[in-house]
Amino acid sequence: MGMARVGRGLLTAALLCLLTAQGCSADLTGPSPSPSPTTPAQTPTESAQERQERLDYAAAEKAYRTFRADFNRILRAGGAVRPSTTMTRTASGSYLKETSEVIGAYKGLGNRQVGDEKIGYIRPSGYSPDELNLSVCEDTRSVHTLDSHQTVIGRGDLRVITVTLKKDGGTWKLWTGSGKKVASCD
């Protein structure tokens, strides 16, 4: 009866080896350690500088998306007298100044927007530890500006912009922006 158990144990071990497609040794003294994970040779490890740059770009993109969502929300609501807390938390410099003027003008004129902006892409386009650039394709073709009588007075467009963000108090803030109309986001 003892030999039958040993035989079944060896048969089970052999089947497990075949099922897992791993070689097995005849040594049944204990489980073998799992192989340590390996990184493919063509994927170098990330340096501390590369990691920081990746994290900074991710934080900058989040600031951009957060700002634009709130800015567009305010325009759909008919503008505002002053920038929201979200706008001041994610932007500064001339970017905040100019967008504050836009929301103030909407409020004063009774204008509002309908439709939603779409982001075609956001790409890194320049980096230093205190300042970075994002290249962004903004698609506002489905956005219309209405006056106080609900008449369409403006239509959106497709544009590629470069947004410069600066580190301010440890967070990335939109600082300046410039762009041009384009035919596609390619």
C-alpha positions in Angstrom: 0.0 0.0 0.0 2.9 2.4 0.7 4.4 1.8 -2.8 1.0 2.6 -4.4 1.0 6.0 -2.7 4.6 6.7 -3.8 3.6 5.7 -7.3 0.6 7.9 -7.4 2.6 10.8 -6.0 5.2 10.4 -8.8 2.5 10.1 -11.4 0.8 13.3 -10.0 4.2 15.1 -10.0 4.8 14.0 -13.6 1.4 15.2 -14.7 1.8 18.6 -13.1 5.2 19.0 -14.8 3.5 18.3 -18.2 0.6 20.6 -17.5 2.7 23.5 -16.4 5.2 22.9 -19.3 8.1 23.2 -16.9 10.8 20.7 -16.4 10.9 18.7 -13.2 13.6 16.9 -11.4 13.3 13.5 -9.7 14.1 15.2 -6.4 10.8 15.2 -4.5 12.3 16.6 -1.2 10.2 19.7 -1.4 8.7 22.4 -3.7 11.2 24.2 -5.8 11.2 28.0 -5.5 9.3 30.0 -8.2 11.5 31.6 -10.8 12.0 35.3 -10.2 10.3 37.6 -12.7 12.6 38.8 -15.4 12.5 41.9 -17.6 13.0 41.4 -21.3 16.4 42.5 -22.4 15.0 45.1 -24.8 13.1 47.0 -22.0 15.7 48.9 -19.9 14.8 49.8 -16.4 13.5 53.2 -15.8 15.9 55.7 -14.3 14.9 58.0 -11.4 14.9 60.9 -13.9 12.7 59.1 -16.4 10.3 58.1 -13.6 10.1 61.7 -12.4 9.5 62.9 -16.0 6.7 60.3 -16.5 5.1 61.3 -13.2 5.3 65.0 -14.0 3.7 64.5 -17.4 0.9 62.5 -15.9 0.3 65.2 -13.3 0.4 67.9 -16.0 -2.1 66.1 -18.1 -4.4 65.7 -15.1 -4.2 69.4 -14.4 -4.9 70.2 -18.1 -7.9 67.9 -18.2 -9.3 69.1 -14.9 -8.9 72.7 -15.9 -10.6 72.3 -19.3 -13.5 70.3 -17.9 -14.2 73.1 -15.3 -13.6 75.9 -17.8 -16.1 74.3 -20.3 -18.6 73.6 -17.5 -18.5 77.3 -16.6 -19.0 78.4 -20.3 -22.0 76.0 -20.6 -23.4 77.6 -17.5 -23.1 81.1 -19.0 -19.8 82.3 -17.6 -18.7 83.6 -14.2 -17.6 86.8 -12.5 -14.3 85.2 -11.3 -12.5 81.9 -11.9 -13.5 78.9 -9.9 -11.4 77.3 -7.2 -10.6 74.5 -9.7 -9.4 77.0 -12.3 -7.1 78.7 -9.8 -5.8 75.4 -8.4 -4.8 74.2 -11.9 -3.8 77.4 -13.8 -1.9 80.6 -13.3 0.0 83.2 -15.3 -1.5 84.4 -18.6 -3.4 81.2 -19.1 -5.6 81.9 -16.1 -5.8 85.6 -16.8 -7.0 85.0 -20.4 -9.5 82.3 -19.6 -10.8 84.4 -16.7 -11.5 87.2 -19.1 -13.4 84.8 -21.4 -15.7 83.5 -18.6 -16.2 87.1 -17.5 -17.2 88.2 -21.0 -19.6 85.3 -21.3 -21.2 86.3 -18.0 -21.4 90.0 -19.0 -22.9 89.3 -22.4 -25.3 86.5 -21.3 -23.6 84.0 -23.7 -23.2 80.3 -23.1 -21.9 77.3 -24.9 -23.6 74.1 -25.9 -21.8 70.9 -26.9 -18.8 69.2 -25.6 -15.1 69.6 -26.3 -13.2 66.5 -27.2 -9.5 66.0 -26.8 -7.9 64.3 -29.8 -4.5 63.8 -28.0 -2.2 65.1 -25.3 1.5 64.5 -26.0 4.6 65.5 -24.1 6.6 68.1 -26.0 9.3 69.5 -23.8 10.5 68.9 -20.3 12.5 70.4 -17.5 12.0 69.7 -13.8 10.2 73.1 -13.3 8.5 73.6 -16.7 7.0 71.3 -19.3 5.0 71.5 -22.5 2.0 69.5 -23.7 0.9 69.4 -27.3 -2.9 69.0 -27.4 -5.4 68.6 -30.1 -8.7 70.2 -29.0 -11.8 69.4 -31.0 -14.6 71.9 -30.3 -16.4 71.5 -33.7 -19.5 70.3 -31.9 -19.5 73.3 -29.6 -21.7 76.4 -30.4 -21.8 79.7 -28.7 -25.3 81.1 -28.1 -26.1 84.7 -27.2 -28.6 85.8 -24.7 -31.4 85.2 -27.2 -30.2 81.6 -27.8 -29.0 82.5 -31.3 -25.8 80.7 -32.5 -23.1 83.4 -32.8 -20.1 81.1 -32.9 -18.9 77.6 -33.8 -16.0 75.7 -32.5 -13.0 74.4 -34.5 -10.2 71.9 -34.4 -6.9 73.3 -33.2 -3.5 72.1 -32.0 -2.1 74.0 -29.0 1.0 74.0 -27.0 0.4 74.5 -23.3 3.3 75.4 -21.0 2.9 74.3 -17.4 5.1 75.4 -14.5 5.5 73.9 -11.1 3.9 76.2 -8.6 4.0 75.2 -4.9 4.8 71.6 -5.9 1.9 71.3 -8.4 1.8 71.7 -12.1 -0.3 74.6 -13.4 -1.2 75.7 -16.9 0.8 78.9 -17.5 0.7 79.9 -21.2 -0.8 78.5 -24.3 -0.7 79.1 -28.1 -2.2 77.3 -31.0 -3.5 77.2 -34.5 -6.5 75.8 -36.4 -5.8 72.5 -38.2 -7.7 70.2 -40.5 -7.0 67.0 -38.5 -5.5 65.8 -35.3 -2.9 63.7 -37.0 
